[in-house]
Amino acid sequence: MVAGDNHNHTQGGSELKFRLTKEEKSWAFYDWANSAYSIIITTAVFPLFYKAAATNAGVSATDSTAYLGYTISIFTFILALLAPVLGTIADYRGMKKKFFTAFFILGTGATAALAFIPSDNWLMLLVVYTFAALGSTGANVFYDSFLTDVSTSERMNRVSAFGYGIGYIGSTIPFILSITIILLSQSGVLPLSVTNASRAAFLITAVWWLLFSVPMFRHVHQIHFIEPEPKPVVQAFKRLGNTFREIRKYRGLFLFLLAYFFYIDGVGTIISMSTAYGSDLGIDTNSLLIVLFVTQVIAAPFAVIYGRLADRYGTKQILYVGIAVYTFVCIYAYSMDSVADFWVLAMLVGTSQGGIQALSRSYFGRLVPKENSNEFFGFYNIFGKFASIMGPLLVGVTAQMTGNTNAGVFSLVILFIIGGIILYFVPNPSRYEPVPETP
């Protein structure tokens, strides 16, 4: 059921003149808000803070890394259990914003709480990090599905790409501020300990995330929904079961999820393990942070460019461009032996990481039945999360068997090839509509 459509479309010559609506801008701005969490908490500051806390408490480097890995597995598993069920319930009128808000409060609250945990209590850090990660990733399930409410199928590529683009830009501002505070405290310019400087970074992240989410809460509303039913939880499980039983009706959608599972695994593995590759080449921590920052800057305009190219040449075709770039990255990595090589790879990744993720989100959004978007975006996020398991395992096993980290990176080629082959069989969204459920 659709409550209404408030999107205005104007024509400029023979082409659609693209101007974001208030709803589309407000939705995209949440990427600006939430991306601070991704770079500061997930990637840069928190892992270093936690490792230092664990080391000071007498935990070995191997054990502390393992405990962090276990924590990530735990919250991924919890979200995997919750996302489809909560997503199915959220498809009822008025429920999507409520679930988004609940996870948002959990994420921002736990992120701020990280700043008040004693620096030697590494276990409590991991517990609170679990809640922060659940809040962030859980809110993203509902945020992604709101794309079907704020935009139309023909506009989703650019809107999704715009979100990723400003997300990369937005993440650099609190990142620079946080790193500056930490570096100045290290050099004695600021009268702060490095520990307190890191805590300041956690508070900066929470405040940034909270402040710039206001447009999302004010202007983004659920317009695609199904009417509430008695016993909504029971009905949600029935609808979920019905989706699995009648999976043939959604063949194209699930084929895309399968393709996405493979190629996004390769993308995520390269992103998450990039600092390890750099360390193996002897690049120091500060230089790695600079490379990470430059990669974010490069990714912002290229995410938008991918959206424009997809509108002109087709989403699937530009997804193949991204897959091809990553395939070349894996091949090039096999002979990587210098800092210059690492910079080349980082810039190549920057050109495609935002684009391939943005277009995957919009392509999926065009395939799903709009009134069940939460249910299906629950699957989308699960496939993305579980995809982070196979790639690192493939890299680790190959690297150990060959004694060569570069060979481990090269092995990821197989994931992009498999994903590209499956993607070939996914129907074009403009010609594909899921068969509605029979009453």
N, C-alpha and C positions, 0 to 999 in steps of 0.2 A: 504494500500500500504506500502511496506517495502523498504526503500532506501538502505538497506544493513545490513549485520551482521558481526560485527568485533570482535566477542567473540571467543577466542581460548579455546578448551577443550582438555585436555590430560588425558590419562588413566594411572592410577597407579595400576598395578595388575588387579584384576577383578573389582575394584571400580574406580569411577571418581576421579582423583586427583584434589582436590579443591584448586585453586589458583585464587584470585580475579584479575580481569582485571583492567586496569587503570581506565576505565569508572565506574566499580563497586565500586572501592575504592573511587573515587571522589564523586560519588553519596552518598555513605554511610557517607562520611566525613561531609556532610551537617547536619546530625544528631548530630555530634560532635559540629558543629557551633551553631545550633539553640536550642539545649537543654539547653544552658545557659539561654535563655529567659524563658523557661518553669519553671525552678527551682527558678530563682532570681526574675523575674517579676510576673509570675503567682502565684507561691506558697509561696515564703519566704519573700523577702524584700519589694516589692511594696505594698502588702496589709497592712503591718505594717506601712509603711511610709504614705500611704493614711489615715489610721485610725488615726494616730497621727495628721495629718494635719486637718482632719475633727473635731477631738476633740478640738484642739486648736482654731478652728473657731466657737466653741460653738454648733456643731452638736452632737446630742446624739449618743451613741454607736449603738442603735437599728436602728436609721435612716441611719447612715453611712454604716452599713452593708447592709441595704435594697437598698441604692443607688448603692452600688457596685454590688449587685445582678441584679438590673435593667440594669446596664451597660453591664454586661455579657450577659444578655438576648438580649439586643439591637444588639450587634455586632454578636451574634449567629444568630439572625433573618436576619440581613443584609447579612451575608455569606450564609445563607440557600437560600436566593433569588438569589444571584449572582452566586454561585458555579456551578450549573448545566448548566446555560446559558453560562458563561465564559468558563467552561470546554468544552462545545460543540464547541464553536468558536476556542478554543485552539487546537482542534484536526486537524485543518488545518495546512498544511506545514508551519513550521517556527514560529507558533504562541505560542507554549507552553512555550518556553524560554522567550518570550516577556512578557507574563502574569506573569510568575514566577518572573522575574526581577522587574516588576512594584510593586508587593506586597512585595517583598524583600526590595526595597528601602523605601516603606511606613513603613514597620515594623522597620527596623534599624533606620531610620530617627526619627520616633516617639519615639522609645525607648531612643535614645540619647536626644531628646527634653525634656523628663521627668526630666532630671537633671537641667533644666534651668527654671522650673516653680516655682514661689514663694511658699514657704512651707505652706502658709496659704490659698492658692487658691485651695481648694479641688475639686471644680467643674472643673477647667481647668485640673487638674490631671486626672479626669475621662474621659474628652473629649480626651486628648492626649492618654490615655491608650486604649481607644476605637480604635483609629487609629493604635496603636502598635499591639493590638490583632488582628485586621483585617489583618494587614500585615503579621503577623506570621502565623495565621491559613490559610489565603488565599494562601500564598506561599507554605504551606504544601500540599494543594490540588494538585498543579502541581508537587511538589517534589515527592509525593507518586506515581503519575502516571508515572513519569520518570523511575520507576522501570521496566516497561515493555520495555523501550528503552535500558537500560544498561545491562539487564540480560535476561536469557532464563527461561522457565518454570521450568526446572529441577534444576536450581540454585537459584531460587528466595527465597526459605526458608532460606538458609544460608546467602545470601546477605542482605535480610531484617533484619534478626536476628543480623548480624554483625553491621548493621547501628544502631539498638537500643542499642547494647552492647557498642559500642564506644561512643554513645550519652550519656549513663549514666556515663561513665568515663569522657568524656569531660565536662559534666555539673558540676562535682565536683570541677574542678580546679578553674574556676572563682567564684564558690560558696564559696569555702574555702577562696579565696583571698578577696572576698567582706565581708564575715562574720568576717574575721580577722581584716579588716580595721574598721568595725563597733564596734567590741569589744574593740579594742585598743583605739578608740576614746572615748568610754564609760569610760574606765579606766584612761583616761588622758595621755596615752603614746603617742598618736598622737595628734598634735595640730589642731584637726578637731572637729567640732560639730558633733553630731550623724546625724543631718540632712544632712550635707555635705558629711559625710561618706556614707550615703545611696545614695546620688546623684552620688558619685564615683562608686557605684555598678551598677547604671544604665548605666554609660559611659563604664564601663568594659564589661557589657553585649553587648552593641552595637558594640564595637570594636572587641570583641571576635567573635560575629556573623558575622561581616563583613569580618574579616581577614580570617577565616577558611572556608568561602564560596567560596573562589577563585577557588579551584579545581573543584567545581561544575560548575562554569561559564566557565572554560577553557576546560573541557574534557567531559562534559555531553551534548549530543545533541539529538534532536528528530529524531528518525529513522522510527517510525511508524506514519503515518499521512494519511489524505485524501487530495486530491488536492483542492486548493482554488476554490470557486464558486462566481459568481456575487451575490451581496447583501448577504454577509456572515452572518450578524446578522439575517436576515429574514430566511435564510436557516438553521441557528442554531436552531431557534425556531421550524422550521418544523421537523428537525431531532429529537429534544427533544420530540415533540409531537408524532412522529412516534414510538419512543422507548416506550412511555407509551401505545400507541395503540396496539403495538405488544409485549406486556410484556410476553406473553406466550412463545415467542421464547427464552427468557432469564429466564426461570423458576428457574433453579438452582442458577443463580446469585442473583436473588431477594430473594429467600429462604435464601441464605447465609446472605444477608443484614438484613433480619428479625431476624435471629438467632443472628447475631452480635449486632443488636440493643438492645437485651435483655441482653446478657451476658456482653457486654462492658459497659452497664449502671451500672451493679453491680461493675465492676472493677473501673470505674471512680468515683463512689460514695465513695467507700472505700478509694481511694487515696485522693480525694478532702476533705473528712471529717475526715481524720485520726488525724489531729491536734486537732480537737474538741473532739474526743474520748480521746486523751491523756490528754487534759486539764481537762476533767471530772474526770480523775483518779488522778489529782493533780500534773501532770508532768509540770515542769517549762519550759519557752520558750527555754532557752539554751539547755536543755536536749532534747526537741522536735527536735531542729535543728540537734543535734547529731544523733538522731534516723533516721531523714530524710537522713542525709549524709550516714550513714551505710547502709540504705536500697538501696540507689543509687549504692553503691559499690557492694553489694550483687547482685543487678539486672543485672549488666554488664556481668559477666561470664555466668549467668544462661540464659540470652537472647541468647547467642551464643550456649549454650548447647541445648536449645530448638530447634534451627535450625538444629543442627546435628541429634538430635533424630527424628525430623520430616522427614529428608531425609531417615532415616533408618526404621522407623516404620509407617510413613504416617502422613501427616499434620493434618488430622482430628483427628486421635488418640491422638496426642500430644496436640491438642487444648482441647480435653476432659480431659487430665491430668491437664491442667491449670484451667479448669472449676471446676474439682474436688477439687483442692487445695483451690480455692476461696470459694467453698461450705463449706469446712471444716473450713476455716477462719470464716465464718458467724456463723457456729454452735459453734465453740470455743468461739467466742466473746460473746455469750449469758451468759457464766459463768465467763467472764473476770472481775477480781476485784483487780488486782495489777499491778504495774509497770512491773513486770516480765512477766505477761500475755501479756501486750502491746508489749514488746520486741519480744516475740514469734510470735505474729501476724504480726508485722512489718517485721520480717525475712521471714516468710512464703509468705507474699505479695511480698517481694523482689525477691523470687525465681521464681515468675510467672508473675509479671506485664509486664516486657519487652517481655518475651517469647510469651505470649498470644496476645499481640499487634503486635509483629513482624510477627507471623505466620498468624494472621488475614489479615494483609496487603499483604503477599505473596500469601495466598490462594485466595484472591480476585483478585490479579494481574494475577493469572493463569486462572481465570474464564472469565475475560473480553476480548472482542474482542480488539486486540492491537491497531488498528487504531482509536478506539473510547475510548481509555483508560481515557482521561481527562473527558469526559462526565460521565463515570461510576464512576471514583474516586471522582467526584463532589458529586454523591449520597452517596458514601462511607463515605465521611467526614461529610455530612449532618446527616446521620444516627448516626454517632459517636457523633456529637454535640447535637442533639436533645435527644440522649439517656441520656444526663446528667440532664434531667428534671425529669424523673419518679423516679429514684432511691432516690435522696434526699427527694422528696415528700413522698415516701413510708417510708423512715426512720423517717421523721418528724412526720407524722400522727401516725405511730405505736408507736413511743416514747411517744407522747402526750397521746395517748389512754391508754397506759400501765404504763406511768410514769417511764419508764425504757429505757435508751439509748441503752443498750445492746440488748433489744428486737427489737429496730429499726434496728440495724445491722443484727440481725438474720433474719429479714423479707426479706432481700435481697436474701436469698436462692431461693425464688420463681423465681427471674430473671434468675439465673444460670440454674435452672431446665428447665424453658421454653426455654431458649436459647439452651441448650443441646438437648432437644427433637427436635426442629426445625432443628438443625444442622445435625441430623441423616438422614434427607431426602434430604440433599444437595448432588448432584452428585460429584463423585471424579473428580477433574479437568483433570486428565490424560485420562479420558474416555469421557470428556464432551467438546464439542466445540459449542459455540452459533451459531444458525442458522443465516447466513448473511442476511442483508436486501435485499429485492427484488428491483431491479431498478424501 
